[in-house]
């Protein structure tokens, strides 16, 4: 029997917890002894540098410790403070005091070697590591033992980095998929042209892969294939057929606006679209299929995997809203697959996404919530230069926390360019897709295409919108 969404989320949470425990506890090396129970609880005052209590002073007593953490009573509760959570100075200060309370000199020597190993494995803690090594030497540690400690430190550091990297790969990503560095920094490499047979092979792979992803999240879904898309809908085959028709129509009308024939098929195989019936299913599928944690405002997401593009949509109670958000996700996919893998500047990518949807008859209602506030932003002397120079940040939505106002400003800017200078706008998209460059470079491309600088164009747009809607 398939797991429920709640069971799957609890299992995922447990897996993440275990991964985190592995990161912090895995660096422990064989020591001179097991955890040390102190004869009398040791009063301690410290401010963790990382972890859940970072920046907050804790006062309490240490009752036992080992080379991974101290254990005791802090703030009236029995808790653990990992050495990793403490600043190196605090770790050395507290651990040295605890080591010096150990009875046998040989045990103290081994503990100081452990401390030196730990500190040598941390960037910027060499000075403290040498002090711990000197403590060990005073207790009889020879050159071979100190050399071994340094060698062990390099191993510990390498293993820690590998665990952190592995945990990062398995952790759920947040923010916009467009902010993935692999997407932002993709080279201007033209997408390969596939033969009919290759396209069929790609389509078969996509059908099997997406079916497996849905099955792993607890559902078997029959797909519907159209000219442009392969649509899987948990609501049923009739819904999938409707979405497929809507997507084909939207793509056919959008392609000429990007300078391509309306009958073009730009995908690697097909565009894959999955419609989920409720938020729990949406979140579960995103986590299991794409290792992505959905935000509270996410209702449609576009994922990029090399030449492949996948769209995930949460069905809304309002059919128009579902169609609109699906179209926005498809527009992102179109821009990604347009000519090359290069990514457009954020203002242009985000603005074009909304503009393509807002001018399409079935989703034209998107114009209403965007155009009026966009004009207000420009007419109130909003910082347009900041909007066009902004870039994606991993883990954040486009334009960061202020996503609403810059979004409407980018929409207004692109609306002016696409409606007043359509040929030049298509030429700009093509030029940037062939050679995106940095901000300074694409500004030169903009100037070449429009025969005026970006700064001059922003002045023109602001003046235009003072008089026109």
N, C-alpha and C positions, 0 to 999 in steps of 0.2 A: 504493500500500500504506500502511496506517495506521502511524504511528510507534509504537514501543514505549513503555511507560511510562518506561523509563530515558531514551530519546531525548527524550521530551517534557519530562522534568524537567531534563535538561541544557540544552535550548533555553530553558526558563523561567529557569533560573539565569543563562544568558548574557544574556537580556533584562534581568534585574534588574541584573546587573553593568554593562551598558551604560548603563542608566538612572542608576545611581549615578555613573558616570564623567561623564555629561552634567551632573549637578547640580554637581559640583565643578569641572569644567573649562570649563563653558559660560560662566562669568562673565568670561572673558578678553576684553579689548578690544584694539583695535589699539594697538600700543605703539611706543616710539621705536626698537625694534630687536628682533631675534630673541633666543633664549636666550643669556645671557652666560656664557662660560667663564672662570672666574677664573684669574689668572696662577699663583697658588699656592693649593692647597686651604685653605679657611678653617676653622679649628677652631671648633666650635659645640657648645654645651650648651643643651638646651631640653627642656621638659616639655610635650608636646602637650596641648591642652585638650579635643580631641575626636578622633574617628577610632579606629582599632584600637588605637593605643598610648596612649590617653588616660590621663593621670595617671602615666605612667612616664617618668622622665628618660632622654633619649637623648644620647649623646656621640659626636661624629664630625666629619667634615669635609665642607664644601660644595665641590663641584667645578663646578657650573653652576647657573643659576637663571633663572627668567623670572617673569612676573607671575602665574603660577598656582601655582608650587611651587619648592622648592629640591631639588636632586638631589645625592647624595653617598654617602659611606660612613658608616654608623652601626652600631655594634655589630658591625663586621666584615662587614656586608652592604651591598650597593648598594641603596638605597631612595630613595623620594621622600617629602618632607614638604610637604603642601599648606599654603599660607598660611591657608586656611580652618580647618586643624586647630590652628593656634597661637592663643594668646590675643593680642588686639590689641597689647598692650605688647610681647610677644615679636616679633610680626610687624614692628612698626615698628623695634624695636631691631636685629634681624638684617638687615632689608631696607635700612635706612639705611646700615649698615656696608658692605653689598655695593654699594650705589649709589655710595658715596663712593670705591670702588675703580675705578669706571668712568673711563676716561681723558678723553673729550671732555665739556666742560661742557654742551654742548647735549644730549648723551645723558643726562647726570645730571639735567638739568632735566626732560626728558621722563619719566624714571623716577620722579622725585619727584612729578610730576603723576599718574602711574599709581598711586603709593602713596597719594596724597591721595584719589584717586577710590575706590580700594579701601576705605580707612578710612571715608570718608563714606558708603559703602554698607552699613556695619555699624552696628547699633544700639549706642549708648554709646561710640563711638570718635571722636566729633567733635573732642575735644581733640587727639588724636594726628593727625587729619586736618589740623587747622590747622597743627600743627608741620611736617608734610610739605609743606603749601602754602607755609609760610614758607621752607622749604629751597628750594623751586622758585623763589620770588620772588628769593631771594639770587642765584640763577643766571640771572635775567633773565626769568622768567615774568611776563607782563603780566596785567592785570585780566581781559581777555577769555579768556585761557587758563585762569585760575583759575575763572572762571564756567562755562566749558565743562566743566571737571573736575567741578564740583558737579552740573551737568546730567547728565553721563555717570553719576555716582554714583547718581542717582535712577533712571536707566534700568537700571543694573546691578542695583540692589536689587529693582526691580520684576520684572525677568526672572528673577532668582534665586528670588524667592517663587513665581513662576508655575511654574518647573521643579520646585521642591520640592512644590508642590501637585499637579502632574501625576504626579510620582513616587509620592506618597502614594496617589493614586487607583489607580495600577497596581500598587502593592506588595501582597503578600498580607497579608490581615488575620489576626490571631491572636485567641485567646480565644473567649468566648461570643458568638454573634450577638445574644443578648439585651442585650449590653453596648454595642451600637451606639447612639451618642447619638440618632440619628434614631428608634430604637425606644423608648428610655427616655423621651425628651422628646416623644413623639407626643401631640398634643392629644386630648381626649376627643370625637372626631368619630365619630358613628355610621356604621357601614358602610352603604353604599347598598344598597337592596333592588333586585335585578335581576329583570327579566322573564324568562320562560322562554327567549325568543329571545336575550336578552343572555347568559344563562347558557350557552347552546349556543355562542355566539360566543367566550366566555371559555374554555370547555373546548377548543374547536378551537385557540385560540391556545396554550394550555398544552401540548396534545399536540404541536403543531408545534415550539414553543420548546424543550421538554425533549428531544424527539427530535433536534433540531439540536445541543443541548449534548452529548448522548451521542455523536452522530456525530463531533463535533469532538474528542472525547477518544478516538476510535477504535472505537466500537461502534455497531451498529444494533440497537435493542431494540424489540420489539413490546409495547405497553402493554396492560394489562387495566383496564377501567373498571368501577367499582362505584358504589353509591349515593353514597358519600362521597369516593372517591379515584380517582386515575388512577395506577396502579402500573406502574413500569418495573423489571423485574428482570433483571439480567445472568445469573442462574442459569437463567432460562427462563420461558415462559408459565405452566406449572403452579405455579411458586413465586410468580409475580406474582398468580395467582388466589387462592392460599392467603393471601398477605399482604392482599389486598384484602378478603377475607372477614373476616379477623381484625380489620382496621382498622374495617370497618363495625360489627362486633359491639362493639368497644371504645368507639367513638363513641356508639353507641346506649345503652350502659349508663352512659357518663360524662355525657351531656347532662343527664339528670334530676338528677344530683348537683350540677350547676351551675345548676339551676333552669329548664332548658329542656326542651321535649318531646323524647322520644327519636327522633322521626322528623324533627327539624329538620335542614336542610342549611345550614350556616353559612358555606360557603366562597364565594370568588370563583371560580366555575366548579367546580373540584374541588380537593381537597388533592392535591398532586403528591408521590409517594413514589418514590424511586429506590433500589434495592437493588444494592450493589456486591459483587463476589465475593471480592476480596482487598484488602489494605491499600494496595498500590500504586495500584490502580484507584480506591479510595476517595479517596486523597490527590490523584491526578491530576484526578478529576472535580471535587472541591471547589475545586481551584486554578483550573481552566479555567472552571467554571460560575459560581462565586461569589467568586473571588479570595480564597479562604480557605485558610490553612495549618492543616492538622489537627494537633492535639496528640497526644501519645502515648496519652492516655487517651480520646480521642474515638472513639466507635463509632457515634453517631447525632447528627445535627445538624439544627436547624430554622432555615431562613432566611426572612426577612421582606422582601418587596418591595412596599411599598404594601399593597394589598388581597390580594396573592398570598402564598401560603405554600408552601414547598418543604421536603421532608424527605429527607435523605440517610442511608442506613443501611449499615453494614459488616456483612455476614453473619458471624455467629459460628459456631464449631464446635458450640456448644450451641443447639439450636432454641429452647429456653425463653429463653435470653439474647437471641437475636435478636428474639423476640417482645416481650420486656420492654423492650428499648432502643427498639424501634420505637414501642411504646406511649408511652414517655416523650416521644419526639419529637412524637408526635401530640398528647399532652396539652399540650405547649407551644404547638402550633399552635391548639388549641382555646381556650386562654386568651388568645392573641393576637387571635383572631377573635371573642371573646365580647363581643357588643354594640357596643363602640367600639374605636378604635385605642389608647386609653390603656393604659399598662403598669402592672401591679400592683406594689406594693412587693416587693423581692426575696425577703424571707422568705416572703411569701404566695405569690408566683409559683412559687418553687422548692418550697416545701412542698406546694402543691396538685398540682404536677406529679407528685411522688413518691406523694402520697396517692391520687390518682386511679388510678394504676397498681397500688398495693399492695392496694387493696380490690376490684380486678377479679379474678374467679376464676382465669382462665388465667395471670395474672401476680402472683397474691397472694404468691408467694414473695419478692417484693421487700421485703415487710414484715419478714422475718427479719433481713437485714443492716442495716436502718435503725432498727427500733423499739428493740431492746435497747441499742445504743450511744446512741440518743437519750435513753432513760430514764436511762442512766448519766450522761450529760452534765448533765441536769437535777438528778438526785439528788446530784451532786457539786458543786452550787452553780455550775454553768457560767453564764457571763454572758449571760443571755437578752436583756437590754437591748441589748447589742451586736449580737446576732443580728437583732433586729427593726429596728434603725436602720441596718444595713449597706445599701449600694447597689452596683449594678454598676459596675465599672471597666473601661473600654475596654482590650482586649488581655489581660484576665485571666479566669480561670474565675469562676463565682459564688462569693462569699465569699473570693476571693483564694487565697493559698497554703494556708490552713487550711480548704479546701473540704469536707473530710470531716466534721469535728465540727460546724460550723455547719449543714451540710446535714442531719445527723441531728437536730439540735435543731429546725430549722425544720419538719422532718417531724413530730416529736413535737408541736410546738405546733399545727400545722394539723390533725393527727389528732384532738387533743382538741376543737378548735373544731368541726370538721366532723362528728364523731361524737356529741358531747355537745350541740352547739347548731347543728344543720344549717340551720334556717331563718335564724338570725341570720348564719351564715357566708355563705349565698347572698345575703342582703341586703347584707352588707359588700362582697362582690365586685361586686354591681351598683352600689352607691353609689360605690365607688372607680373603677369603669369609667366612670361618668358624670362624676366630678370627682376625679381622683387627688390633685392638690395635692402639697405637700411633706410631710415627716415630721410637722411640727406639725399640719398640716391633717388628714392621714389619721388621726392619733391622735384628733382630735375626732370624726371620722366613726365610728371604732371605738367610742368612748364612747357616742355617740348610739345606735348599733345594739345594743350589748350592755348598755346601761344601767350601765356601769361603765368606769373608765378602763383603758387598756392595762396600766398598772402593776399595778392591782388584779387584772386577769385573769392576769397572769404569776404573781402570788403564788398565785392559786387553782390554776393549772395545776401549779405546782411542788408544792403540797400534795397535789393529786390523785395525781400520779405517785409520791409517796412511798409511797402505799398501794395503787396500782393499776398494772397493766401495760397 
